Amino acid sequence: MWPTIVLFVVGAIYVRGWRLAVQTRPRELPSWRAWCFLLGEAALWFAIASPIDALGQFLLLAHMTQHVLLMFIAPPLIVAGRPVVPLLRGLPRQFIRNDLAPWINLRAFEKLRTFVMHPATAWIAMNLAFVGWHIPAAYELALRSTGWHDTEHACFFITSTLFWWHVLRPWPGRSIWPQWAVLFYLASAGLVNTALSALLTFSGKVLYPTYALAPRIFSISALNDQAAAGAEMWVIGSAIFLAAAMSSVLELLTPEREKRRAAAQKPRYTQFRQKTFDLLRVPVAGGFLRSRFGRITLQSAAFLALAAVVVDGLRGTPLSSMNLAGALAWNFIRPVCLIAILLAGNFFCMACPFTVPREVARALGLARFRWPRFLSGKWPAIVLMGIFFWAYEQFSLWDSPRSTALVLIAYVLTALLVDSLFHGASFCKHICPIGQFNFVSSLISPLGINIRSASTCSGCSTHDCIRGNDSQRGCELQLYLPQKIGNMDCTMCMDCVKACPHDNIGITVTAPAPELIGDLPRSSIGRFSSRVDLALLVWLVSFSSLANAAYMIAPITDALDELAQRFPFSASNPGSLLLLVAAFGFFLLVWFGFAGLVRAWSGRESVRYFFCRFALAVLPLGLAVWTGHLAFHFATSSSSLVPIVQRAMEDLHPMSHMNSPAMHHSMPMNMSMTMPMASRPSDFMLVQGSRGFSLFNLQLWVLDVGMLLALYIGWRIVRPFTTSTRMLSAITAFWFICAGAFYAAAVWLFTQPMQMRGMGM
């Protein structure tokens, strides 16, 4: 009774306020929005006050229908009704002025509102409520107690309303996150929904005892009831998330809406940048990064870990699946670092252990030369990266801890030699293949070092951030912050942050796509469209994602074996290198031909221009392939992590070596782990007890995100160069075909049997 009365009163207040507000704001509050609000209230009433609430005690399907209404139907409809202004206008003015306004104007209320309405808070709260209340103990508690049952439903509705608030962004509010972030916001929530739904659908046992003991109605068993409930949540939730994502994509792709949004946000740009997330403003973490010894602490810890890997590689077991220089270096560190780069920028460079020798060389004042002009740019790094990718497979570095340790030693010595002779961070900028891979990957990362206020920089005359001062050196890579765009060449050394006398530099969140779409001149780098070396570097990273995965699957290895039998030269080191170079050359030839067609059709710019620009467009897809591939390594070898660390620690205590259960049990069982056993990603379930959500599903999800971003960037690159709709459609369609071929090749690779390197039993 009470829910019905409350919903009726709220609806009446909304209708009254809407009728008053629509007289002055007809465009912001059309009639369909009022109908959305009322339909949302109807869905909410049906979930909590209709007979379905009683039926939920006997059928999980009925109870799940309530949850779907409370999370996926009622909240977005109510938020779409733009309820803030109508509800406030519908209340008596005296009540707002005398009773409500004093509370709203409290500083504590403003802080609480800012925290609660933050997108990250909404996402975490919604998914915690979603997962937490479906844990069997919590679910059973809600079934036994009416009070807890109402609390459960309130949690679902309130947190979901907060979640959908940042998806629909109802007027007059404005989210602090850009529009493109909604895609990742929805996709990550959809992943949680898929995982939980798959668990319910494919668990094979009844998870909630109440339904196993309840009288069966409608002739449906408890297990089938649970599977149907999981399928309902899976299908409806995924469909609504997908519809919202498609709507966001259409909004991003509509030029008129982009212009209106840019015009509306232009006067508030400075205020927006001031309110954006800044890692250096975060308590504890920000202070640590800004401190004098913050970076050297991270570097020292990473250098100690590097030393442990090298020592274990030289002195430990030659079995790669049980050695720190084997499975740990190749199957754990690589995927973790890639995810960290994609999410947080060049954080690996900040803590890079290979730069510790450079700090020693700096302290001794040894670096006195400038890097040779004929070796400038990324050409040395391109050659070294190509050799590394070839040598990794040709010499099976993943299966040789000793070779891995020797490579790491050579890396440290090279960094020490180069930075002892040349200043300007020459090793990082021109030589380091790992650093170049990180630079390229961080181009689509939302986190980077940026200025907080352009006016502060324009009024600065000393430019300490790049020149340095008596107490702190400036940026050795000559990246002048007001003209810096993106993360290319930025090692996040924090020198500019510590040198800036105005505290005007932060680690902030920015949109990655505009940095790839625009072709503005970048400090110390220039325009991407004129840097063929940068384009080749990006192409190499994208190409190697396919080549590295292809080298591990059965059809390719069988074809290479047959080729080696017919042409023995192809199996030798020079022969395999020539094959790799030929494959890369063919890859570049295809994309060069595409650039030539775009140049011919558009009649503007040059072939080199489009060749360089579309390298950035295909980058998200290449990084998606790398992420899916390394996720396979991580998932298949995760069981060996504990035995590896155990064995390495026992080597430090020889007396405990003989009595170690890990050594007695894991060594014989892992003797065959370096053999090229093969399995498909679809064989590995990410949800225990589930037959529905496999590693392959995750790989497809990552590929889908990369494909959407690649298509969007390519479309935005082409759009300014033709006014003909037919020509724009033709070029865009051809780009879709090229990117689709890349995507199809990646999907085919992930469906093939793949070597499980470093897997522990």
SVG drawing of the C-alpha trace seen along z (x, -y; Angstrom):
<svg xmlns="http://www.w3.org/2000/svg" viewBox="-2 -36 84 72">
<polyline fill="none" stroke="black" stroke-width="0.4" points="0.0,0.0 2.7,-2.5 4.8,-2.0 1.8,-2.7 1.0,-5.9 4.5,-7.1 4.9,-6.5 1.5,-8.2 2.6,-11.3 6.0,-11.5 4.3,-11.1 1.9,-13.9 4.7,-16.2 6.6,-15.4 3.6,-16.1 2.9,-19.4 6.5,-20.5 6.8,-19.4 3.7,-21.4 5.3,-24.5 8.8,-23.9 7.7,-23.1 6.3,-26.6 9.9,-28.0 11.9,-25.0 9.9,-23.2 13.0,-21.9 14.6,-20.4 11.4,-18.8 9.3,-17.4 6.3,-15.3 8.0,-12.0 10.3,-12.6 7.3,-12.9 6.0,-9.6 9.4,-8.0 9.3,-9.1 5.8,-7.8 6.6,-4.5 9.7,-4.1 7.5,-4.6 5.1,-2.0 8.0,0.5 9.1,-0.3 5.6,0.3 5.3,3.6 8.6,4.7 7.9,4.0 4.1,3.8 2.5,6.2 1.8,9.9 5.2,10.7 6.8,9.8 5.0,12.7 5.7,15.1 9.5,14.3 9.4,16.5 8.8,19.6 10.4,18.9 13.9,17.4 12.7,16.4 10.1,14.1 12.5,12.7 15.0,12.1 12.3,10.3 12.1,7.9 15.8,7.3 15.7,6.7 13.0,4.1 14.8,2.5 18.2,2.3 17.6,2.2 14.1,0.9 12.9,-1.6 16.1,-3.5 17.0,-4.5 13.3,-5.4 13.2,-7.6 16.5,-9.2 15.4,-9.8 12.5,-11.8 15.0,-14.5 13.5,-14.5 15.5,-17.2 13.8,-20.3 10.2,-19.0 10.5,-17.5 11.9,-20.8 9.3,-22.9 6.5,-20.6 7.3,-21.1 5.9,-24.2 8.3,-27.1 8.1,-27.8 9.2,-24.2 12.2,-24.5 13.2,-27.9 12.8,-27.3 13.3,-23.6 15.2,-22.2 17.6,-25.0 19.5,-25.2 20.4,-21.5 21.4,-21.7 23.7,-24.7 25.6,-22.9 29.3,-22.4 29.1,-18.8 26.1,-18.1 28.0,-19.4 31.0,-17.1 28.7,-14.2 26.9,-14.9 30.2,-15.2 31.3,-11.9 28.1,-10.0 27.5,-11.4 31.0,-10.6 30.9,-8.1 33.4,-5.8 31.4,-5.8 28.2,-5.0 29.8,-2.1 31.4,-0.5 28.2,-0.9 26.0,0.6 28.2,3.6 28.9,4.2 25.2,4.3 24.6,6.4 27.2,9.0 27.0,8.8 23.2,9.4 23.5,12.5 26.0,14.2 24.0,17.1 24.3,16.0 23.1,12.5 20.4,13.7 19.1,16.2 19.0,13.5 16.9,11.3 14.5,14.2 14.1,14.9 13.6,11.3 11.2,8.7 13.4,5.9 16.5,7.2 14.4,7.9 13.3,4.3 16.9,3.2 18.1,5.4 15.6,3.8 16.5,0.3 20.2,1.0 19.4,2.2 17.2,-0.7 19.3,-3.6 22.7,-2.4 21.3,-1.6 19.8,-5.1 23.2,-6.6 24.7,-4.4 22.3,-5.3 22.6,-9.0 26.1,-9.1 25.0,-7.2 22.0,-9.4 23.3,-12.7 19.9,-14.3 19.6,-18.1 20.6,-20.3 23.5,-18.3 26.7,-17.6 29.0,-14.6 32.7,-15.2 33.6,-12.4 33.7,-12.8 31.1,-11.1 33.5,-8.5 34.1,-7.1 30.5,-6.0 31.4,-3.1 33.9,-1.7 31.6,-2.4 28.8,-0.3 31.1,2.4 32.8,3.1 29.4,3.2 28.1,5.6 31.1,7.8 30.1,8.1 26.5,8.8 27.6,11.5 29.9,13.2 27.2,13.4 24.5,14.5 26.7,17.2 27.3,18.5 23.6,18.8 22.8,20.3 25.6,22.9 26.4,23.7 24.8,27.1 23.6,26.9 21.0,25.0 22.8,22.0 20.0,20.9 18.6,23.6 15.3,21.9 14.3,22.6 15.4,26.2 13.0,26.7 10.2,24.4 7.0,26.0 7.5,26.3 4.9,24.4 4.4,24.3 6.1,27.7 9.6,26.2 12.5,27.7 14.7,25.6 17.7,26.0 15.8,25.0 14.2,22.1 17.7,20.9 19.0,21.3 16.0,19.4 16.6,16.6 20.3,16.3 19.3,16.3 16.8,13.5 19.3,11.3 21.9,12.1 19.8,11.3 17.9,8.3 20.8,6.8 23.2,7.2 20.6,5.9 20.0,2.7 23.7,2.2 24.3,2.7 21.4,0.3 22.8,-2.4 26.3,-1.9 25.0,-2.1 23.1,-5.3 26.4,-6.8 28.3,-5.8 25.6,-7.5 25.9,-10.6 29.6,-10.7 29.4,-10.1 26.8,-12.9 28.6,-16.1 25.7,-18.5 25.6,-17.1 29.3,-17.4 29.3,-21.0 26.4,-21.8 28.1,-20.0 31.5,-21.8 29.8,-25.2 27.9,-24.5 31.0,-23.3 33.4,-26.0 32.7,-28.6 33.0,-26.0 36.3,-24.4 38.5,-25.8 36.1,-24.8 35.8,-21.3 39.6,-20.8 39.8,-21.9 37.3,-19.3 38.8,-16.4 40.6,-13.6 44.2,-14.4 46.3,-11.6 48.7,-14.0 45.8,-15.4 44.9,-12.0 46.0,-11.7 49.0,-9.5 49.5,-8.4 49.9,-11.9 52.3,-12.9 54.4,-9.9 54.7,-10.5 55.6,-14.1 58.1,-13.4 61.9,-13.6 62.4,-9.9 59.1,-8.7 60.3,-7.5 63.7,-6.2 61.8,-4.1 59.7,-2.5 62.8,-2.1 64.8,-0.5 62.0,2.0 61.7,2.9 65.5,3.2 65.6,5.7 62.9,7.7 64.9,7.6 68.0,8.8 66.0,11.7 64.8,12.7 68.3,12.5 69.8,14.5 67.1,17.2 67.6,17.3 71.3,17.9 71.3,20.2 67.8,21.6 66.2,24.5 66.4,24.6 62.7,25.5 61.1,22.3 57.7,23.0 59.3,23.0 61.8,20.2 61.3,16.5 63.0,15.7 60.7,18.1 57.0,18.1 57.0,15.1 58.9,12.8 57.0,13.6 53.6,14.8 52.8,12.6 54.8,9.4 54.0,8.7 50.2,8.8 50.1,6.9 52.3,4.2 50.3,3.9 47.0,3.5 48.7,0.9 49.9,-1.0 46.5,-1.0 44.8,-2.2 47.4,-4.5 49.8,-5.6 53.6,-5.2 53.7,-4.0 56.1,-1.2 58.5,-3.9 58.2,-5.7 59.3,-2.6 61.6,-1.2 64.5,0.7 66.7,0.2 66.9,-3.5 68.6,-3.0 72.1,-2.9 71.2,-6.2 70.7,-7.8 74.2,-6.6 75.6,-8.0 73.9,-11.3 75.2,-11.5 78.7,-11.0 78.3,-13.6 79.4,-11.3 76.9,-12.1 78.5,-14.9 77.6,-14.1 74.5,-14.8 72.8,-11.9 74.0,-11.6 71.7,-13.3 71.7,-10.4 70.4,-8.1 67.7,-10.4 64.0,-9.4 62.7,-5.9 64.7,-4.1 67.2,-2.3 64.3,-1.3 62.3,0.1 65.2,2.3 65.8,3.5 62.1,4.2 61.8,6.2 64.9,8.2 63.5,8.8 60.2,10.1 62.0,12.4 64.6,13.6 61.8,14.3 60.4,17.0 63.5,18.1 65.5,18.8 62.6,19.6 63.5,17.0 60.3,17.9 61.7,21.4 65.2,20.5 65.6,18.7 69.3,18.4 68.9,16.6 66.3,14.4 68.6,13.5 71.4,12.7 69.1,10.5 68.2,8.5 71.8,8.1 72.6,6.8 69.7,4.4 71.0,2.9 74.6,2.6 73.3,1.0 71.2,-1.5 74.3,-2.3 76.6,-2.7 74.3,-4.9 73.3,-7.2 76.9,-7.4 77.9,-8.9 74.8,-10.8 72.5,-13.2 68.8,-13.8 67.5,-10.4 68.8,-9.0 68.3,-5.3 64.6,-5.8 63.9,-8.1 65.9,-6.3 67.0,-2.8 64.8,-1.0 62.3,1.4 60.3,1.9 60.0,-1.8 58.8,-2.4 56.2,0.3 55.0,-1.4 55.0,-4.8 52.8,-3.5 50.5,-1.6 50.1,-4.7 48.8,-6.7 45.3,-5.4 45.6,-5.6 43.4,-8.2 46.0,-9.1 48.9,-11.4 50.9,-14.4 49.1,-17.6 49.0,-21.3 46.1,-22.4 45.8,-25.9 46.9,-27.3 46.9,-30.9 49.4,-30.0 51.9,-28.6 51.4,-31.6 52.4,-33.9 55.5,-31.9 58.8,-33.3 61.3,-30.8 59.9,-27.6 61.5,-25.5 59.5,-22.5 61.8,-22.1 64.9,-24.1 65.1,-23.0 66.4,-25.1 69.0,-25.0 67.3,-22.2 65.6,-20.2 66.4,-19.3 63.8,-19.8 62.4,-17.5 65.3,-15.8 63.1,-14.8 62.3,-18.4 58.5,-18.0 57.2,-21.5 54.0,-20.9 51.7,-23.6 52.5,-22.0 52.6,-18.4 49.8,-16.2 49.5,-12.6 52.1,-10.3 54.6,-9.7 58.2,-10.0 56.9,-10.9 58.5,-8.6 56.5,-10.1 59.8,-10.8 58.0,-13.6 61.0,-16.0 58.6,-18.6 56.2,-18.2 58.9,-18.8 60.5,-21.7 57.3,-23.7 57.3,-26.6 53.5,-27.2 52.3,-23.6 50.5,-23.7 51.2,-20.1 49.1,-17.1 48.5,-13.5 45.0,-13.9 42.4,-12.0 41.9,-13.1 40.2,-11.6 42.6,-9.4 40.7,-9.4 41.0,-13.2 44.8,-12.9 44.9,-10.3 42.4,-12.0 44.0,-15.5 47.2,-16.3 48.4,-19.2 52.2,-19.8 53.5,-18.2 56.4,-19.4 59.7,-17.7 57.8,-15.4 56.1,-17.5 53.1,-16.3 52.4,-12.6 51.6,-12.9 55.2,-13.9 56.9,-11.2 57.3,-8.1 59.4,-6.5 56.6,-6.9 54.1,-5.4 56.4,-2.4 56.8,-1.9 53.0,-1.9 52.6,0.4 55.2,2.8 53.4,2.9 50.1,3.7 51.6,6.2 53.5,8.0 50.3,8.6 49.1,10.9 52.5,12.4 53.4,13.2 50.1,15.0 50.3,16.7 53.6,18.3 51.9,20.2 48.9,21.8 48.9,25.2 48.0,24.3 50.9,21.8 53.5,24.0 52.5,27.0 52.9,24.8 56.3,23.5 57.4,27.1 56.3,28.1 58.1,25.1 61.3,25.9 61.2,29.5 60.9,28.2 63.2,25.2 65.7,25.9 67.0,22.3 63.7,21.0 64.3,22.8 67.7,21.2 68.0,17.9 68.5,15.7 65.7,17.5 63.2,17.0 64.2,13.4 63.7,12.9 60.2,14.5 59.3,12.1 60.5,9.1 58.6,10.2 55.4,10.7 55.8,7.2 56.6,5.7 53.4,7.2 51.4,5.9 52.8,2.4 52.2,2.7 48.5,3.4 48.1,0.4 50.2,-1.8 47.9,-0.8 44.9,-1.8 46.6,-5.2 47.1,-5.7 43.4,-5.0 42.3,-7.5 44.7,-10.1 43.3,-9.5 39.7,-9.6 40.1,-12.6 42.4,-14.6 44.1,-16.2 47.3,-15.8 49.8,-13.0 50.1,-9.2 52.6,-9.6 50.1,-11.7 47.3,-9.0 49.8,-6.2 51.0,-7.9 47.5,-8.9 45.9,-5.5 48.7,-3.8 47.1,-5.5 43.7,-4.4 44.6,-0.7 46.5,-0.9 43.5,-0.2 42.8,3.0 46.5,4.1 46.6,3.4 43.4,5.3 45.0,8.3 48.0,8.0 45.7,7.8 43.8,10.9 46.9,12.9 48.7,12.0 45.6,12.7 45.8,16.3 49.4,16.6 48.3,15.2 45.3,17.5 47.0,20.7 50.0,20.2 48.4,18.7 48.5,22.0 52.3,21.9 52.7,18.6 52.8,19.9 55.1,22.8 57.5,20.5 57.7,18.0 58.0,20.9 60.8,22.5 62.7,19.2 62.4,18.5 63.6,22.0 66.7,21.5 67.6,18.8 67.4,21.4 69.1,24.6 68.3,26.6 64.6,26.4 65.0,27.3 64.9,31.0 61.8,31.0 59.7,28.7 56.4,30.1 56.4,27.7 59.6,29.1 58.6,32.7 55.3,32.4 55.5,29.7 58.9,30.4 58.1,33.9 54.6,32.8 55.9,29.7 58.7,31.5 56.6,31.4 55.3,27.9 57.9,26.5 56.6,28.7 54.2,27.1 51.0,28.4 48.0,26.8 44.6,25.7 41.9,23.2 41.0,20.0 37.4,21.3 38.6,24.2 39.4,21.9 36.5,20.7 36.8,17.4 33.8,18.2 34.3,21.3 31.7,24.0 30.5,22.1 30.4,23.4 29.4,20.1 32.0,17.4 35.4,18.5 38.6,16.7 37.6,16.5 34.5,14.4 36.8,12.0 39.1,11.9 36.1,11.1 35.0,8.4 38.4,6.7 38.6,7.1 35.1,5.5 36.2,2.5 39.4,2.1 37.4,2.5 34.9,-0.2 37.6,-2.6 39.6,-1.9 36.5,-2.4 35.6,-5.6 39.2,-7.1 39.4,-6.1 36.1,-7.7 37.1,-10.9 40.4,-11.0 38.6,-10.7 35.7,-13.1 37.5,-16.5 38.9,-15.6 35.7,-15.3 32.5,-17.1 30.8,-14.5 28.6,-12.1 29.1,-9.4 32.9,-9.7 33.0,-9.8 30.8,-6.6 33.1,-4.9 36.3,-5.7 34.8,-4.8 33.4,-1.5 36.9,-0.6 38.4,-1.4 35.8,0.8 36.8,3.6 40.5,3.3 40.0,3.0 37.5,5.9 40.1,8.1 42.5,7.4 39.7,8.1 38.8,11.4 42.4,12.5 42.6,11.9 39.3,13.9 40.6,16.8 43.9,16.8 42.0,17.0 39.9,19.9 42.9,22.1 44.8,24.5 47.6,22.4 50.7,23.5 50.3,23.2 53.7,21.9 54.8,21.9 51.6,23.6 51.7,25.1 49.8,28.1"/>
</svg>
